Amino acid sequence: MSDQSPKLNIMTVPFKVMSSNRLTIAPTVALLFKLDIDTTGGELNISYPRAKRVSLSTAYPMAELLKDIASPRFNFNAQKKEEPYNSALSIRNNELAYIVFKLAGKKKLQFSNSDYLFSVGSSAPDALFGEAHKVDGQGKAHVPGSNAIGCQVAYFAMDGQNANPTDLANGMPFNIHLDFISKSKRPDQPSVDSLVPFILDPDIRYPGGTYGDEIGGGEP
C-alpha cells in the first residue's frame, strides 16, 4: 500500500455511532464520492476515483438524487484531483452538505447491516453530524441497523459551516462501516452468506482534504 493509504487503526480516538436524526437545517448541497475498494492480487487499495458536487432544490431534492445515484447508469463525470493530504480518503468540507458514498460496483461489499453505518469521534458535537442512512437499489433510504441488504450507497449530513475551524484543520475523524460478503461453502446452507465487518477511518479535514468546493457542479 502507498503512503497515502487510509488509516485502518480506529483505536486511537474513541468513536460513537452517528445518528440518523435530521439536522436543524437541511443541506442544499451533496458531495458525492465513488468509493473503490480493490483487493486484486491480494493487495488492498482504496480510493475515490470519481467525485461530484450537486446542488439540491425543490426541483431536484435529495430523494431524487438518491434514486439517480443508486442506478448503475449514474455518471459521476468529475475526475479525481491529486492533492497532498494525510489520508487518501480525507474529505474537505466546510459547508452544510450531504456526504454521499457509492461503492464502485463491488458486489462482494455492502454498507454495514449493523447499527454502526457511520461513526464519528466522541468529541464531535452531535449537532454537526446526522441523517446517517444506507440506500437500496431503488433509491430508498434506510436507517442503520435495518434489514435492507446489499446497499451500495450510504450518506450522512454534516454542518461544516458551524464546525470549529481548528477541529476541521486538525481533522474531524469519522468511520465508514462496511461488510465483506463471503459466499457460503456449507452444502447444508448454500444460501446463507457470511458478513465480515470492515471499517475505514478517514477524516473530514479543511484544509488538507480532497475535493470540496472545487468539485464541478451540475445535475447528474
N, C-alpha and C positions, 0 to 999 in steps of 0.2 A: 504494500500500500504506500501511497505517496505521502509527503509531509503535510498535504492538505486533506488527509483523510479525516472523517468525522470522529469525534471523541466517543468512545463506547463505554467509558467508566462513569457511571452516574452516581457513585457513592460519595463523591467529593462535596456535593451540595444536597441538602435534604429537599425532597420534592413532595408535592401534594397533587392530588387529582385535579384536573382542570374542569371547572363547572360547565354544565350545558345551559346555564341560565343566560338570558339575554343581557347585553349591556344596556346602560341607561339610554344611549343614543345608538341607533342602528348605523353601521358603516355604509358609506356610499361608494366605496372603492373595494375591489377584491384583487389581491396579489396571488396569481396562480403559478404553481410550481409543478413541473413534471418530475417525479421522484424515481430515479433509475437505480435499482439495486441489482448489480450484476455479479453472479458467482461463477462465471465462466472460468474454467481451468483451475477451479478450487480457490481462486482469489476473490476477496470481497472488495468491490469497487462501487462507491455510492456517489451520486452526483445529481444536480439539477440540470439536465441537458437543455431544457427549454423553460421559459417563464413568460408571463404576460400580465399586464395591468389592465383591468377592466373597470369602467365606470358603471355604477348601478343607478337606476332611476325607477320611477313608477312604470315607465315603458319597458324597462329591462330590469326586473327585480332579481334578488338573489335566487328565488325559486326557479326562474327561467335559466339563470346561469348554471345552476346545479344540473338541470336536465341536459343542457348543452355539454358540459364538461364530462358528464357520465357517459356520453355517447362515444363509441370508438372512432367516430368521424371528427371529433373535436380537433381543431388545428390551433396549436399554440402560437405559431408564426414567429414570435420573437426568438432570437438566438441568444445563447448564453454569452455573458461578458466575463472575461477572465480578470479577476482583481485579486490583490493580495489581502488575505484575511486569515484569522486564526483557525477557522474551520471552514471547510469547503461547503458546509451546509448552513453556516450562519446566515441570518436574514436581516436585511436593513429595513427598518420600519419605524418612522416617527409620525405616523398619521393614524387616524381611525380607519381600520381596514379589516376585511376578512383575509385570513391566510389560508389558502386552499392548496391541497396536495392531491395529485393524481399519480398512481403507480403506473410505471411505463410498461403496460401490457404484460405484467408478470402474474400469470395465473396461479403460481405457487405461493403467492403472497396475498395477504389481505390486511386491512386495518383491523386492529385488535377487537376480539369479541369480549374482552374483559371490561371492567368499569374504567380502566385506565386507557383511554383513547389518546389523550394528551395529558402530560403532567407539566407542572411549572415549579420553579424554585419556591420554596416555602416562604421566602421573604417577599415575594412579588405580591403587590396589593390585589385583592380579589376583584376590585373594580376595573382592573386593566385587562383581564382575560375572561372569556366566557364563550357561550354558544358552541361548545365542542360537540360535533356531530360527525357521523360517518354517513356515506351516501351510497345507495344501492344502484344497480344498473339502470333503473328507470328514473334516477334523479331524485328519489325520495330520501329525505334526511332522517336519521335515526339517532337517538341519544346513546351515549356509551353504555355498554352492558346489554343492549338489546340483542335479540336473536337473529338479526339480519346478518347473513354470512356472505363472504366473497366480495365485500365492499372494497372498491378500488379508489375511492375518493373520500377524503375527510377534510374537515376545516375547523377553524376556530376564529373568534373575533378578538382583536386587540386594539386598545385605545392608546396608541403611541403618542398622541397629542398631549396627553396628561401624564405620561411617564416621566420619571426623574431623568433629565439628560445625562446625569452621571451614571445612573444604572444602565441606560442604553449604551453609553460609551464603553462601559466595562463589560457589557454583555449580560443580557437577561436570559437565563437558561430555561429551556423547555425540552421536553422529550416527546418523540413520536413513537407510539406503541403499535407494533405490527405482529402478525403471526406468519411464520412459515407453515405451509400446508404440506404435510407429509402423507402421501397416499398409503392406505393400509396394506400391509403384506400378510395379514392374517386371513387364511382361507375361510374361517368361520365368521369373519366380519369384514367382507370385502368393500363395503360401502362406508365404513367408518374411518374418517381421516383423523390424523393426529395434528394438533396445533402446537407449534413450538414458538413461544414468545420471543420477540426480538425488539430491542429498544435502541433508537437513535437519539443522540444527545447534541443537537446544535445549540446555537444561541440566537437571540434577537439582539442585534448589535448595530448601533449607529453612532459614529461611522464605523466602517470596518466589515460590514456585512456585504452580501451580494444582492443585487437588484435594488428595488425600492422605487423611488420616483423617476428613475431613468428607464423603467420598463415602458415599452411602447404601449399606448392606449388603444382604444377602439373595441368594437364588439367582436365576438368570435366569428 
